[in-house]
Amino acid sequence: MTEQQPIGSIPPETLKSALKAFKKRLKLTALDDDSSLGRGAFSKGHTGVFAIRPPNQFPDAVWQELRKQGKLIDSGHGLYQLPNSEAKAD
């Protein structure tokens, strides 16, 4: 999907699918970081991963629309994160 769409014309199904893909990628990235070598077996706490680069199968307009709707926060440098209330719900 490389074509540019006006931001307001993105179908709700696409936004829902993109947000689901983002949450899955964030979860897998955090799990991967938690399981990496070099971390102590008895270390406390979870990963510090809270922002990721969104999946590239969706155009930038989708991520901008999700940010506009308050479902994602732009962390800068092309990274996005979930709002605090949603991050704790997962």
C-alpha positions as CSV (number, residue, x, y, z in Angstrom):
1,M,0.0,0.0,0.0
2,T,2.2,2.8,-1.2
3,E,-0.5,5.0,-2.6
4,Q,-1.4,8.1,-0.6
5,Q,-4.9,8.4,0.8
6,P,-6.5,11.5,2.3
7,I,-6.3,11.0,6.0
8,G,-10.1,11.2,6.6
9,S,-10.9,8.5,4.0
10,I,-9.2,5.5,5.7
11,P,-11.8,2.7,6.3
12,P,-12.4,1.8,10.0
13,E,-11.5,-1.8,9.2
14,T,-8.1,-0.8,8.1
15,L,-7.5,1.3,11.2
16,K,-8.6,-1.6,13.4
17,S,-6.4,-4.0,11.6
18,A,-3.4,-1.6,11.8
19,L,-3.9,-1.1,15.5
20,K,-4.1,-4.8,16.1
21,A,-0.9,-5.3,14.1
22,F,0.8,-2.6,16.0
23,K,-0.1,-4.1,19.4
24,K,1.1,-7.5,18.3
25,R,4.4,-6.1,17.0
26,L,4.9,-4.2,20.3
27,K,4.1,-7.3,22.4
28,L,6.5,-9.5,20.3
29,T,9.2,-6.8,20.5
30,A,8.9,-6.6,24.3
31,L,8.9,-10.4,24.7
32,D,12.0,-10.6,22.4
33,D,13.8,-8.0,24.5
34,D,12.9,-9.7,27.8
35,S,14.2,-13.0,26.6
36,S,17.5,-11.7,25.2
37,L,20.8,-13.1,26.4
38,G,22.6,-11.1,28.9
39,R,19.7,-10.4,31.2
40,G,20.0,-12.1,34.6
41,A,17.7,-15.0,35.2
42,F,16.5,-13.4,38.5
43,S,16.4,-9.8,37.3
44,K,13.2,-8.1,38.2
45,G,11.0,-6.1,35.9
46,H,10.1,-6.2,32.3
47,T,11.5,-4.6,29.2
48,G,11.8,-0.9,28.7
49,V,10.3,-1.2,25.2
50,F,7.4,1.1,25.0
51,A,7.7,2.6,21.5
52,I,8.3,0.9,18.2
53,R,8.3,1.6,14.5
54,P,4.9,0.7,13.2
55,P,4.4,-2.2,10.7
56,N,5.2,-1.1,7.2
57,Q,2.4,-2.9,5.5
58,F,0.2,0.1,6.3
59,P,0.8,3.6,4.9
60,D,1.9,6.6,7.1
61,A,-1.6,8.1,6.7
62,V,-3.0,5.2,8.8
63,W,-0.6,5.8,11.7
64,Q,-1.2,9.5,11.5
65,E,-5.0,9.0,11.7
66,L,-4.6,6.6,14.7
67,R,-2.5,9.3,16.4
68,K,-5.1,11.9,15.6
69,Q,-7.8,9.7,17.2
70,G,-5.6,9.3,20.3
71,K,-5.1,5.6,19.9
72,L,-1.3,6.0,19.4
73,I,1.2,8.6,20.6
74,D,4.0,9.8,18.3
75,S,7.3,9.4,20.2
76,G,9.3,11.0,17.5
77,H,11.9,9.6,15.0
78,G,9.2,7.4,13.4
79,L,8.3,5.6,16.7
80,Y,4.8,5.3,18.1
81,Q,3.5,4.0,21.5
82,L,0.2,3.2,23.1
83,P,-1.4,5.6,25.5
84,N,-0.7,4.7,29.1
85,S,-4.3,3.5,29.8
86,E,-4.1,0.9,26.9
87,A,-0.6,-0.2,27.6
88,K,-1.6,-1.3,31.0
89,A,-4.8,-3.1,29.8
90,D,-2.8,-5.6,27.7
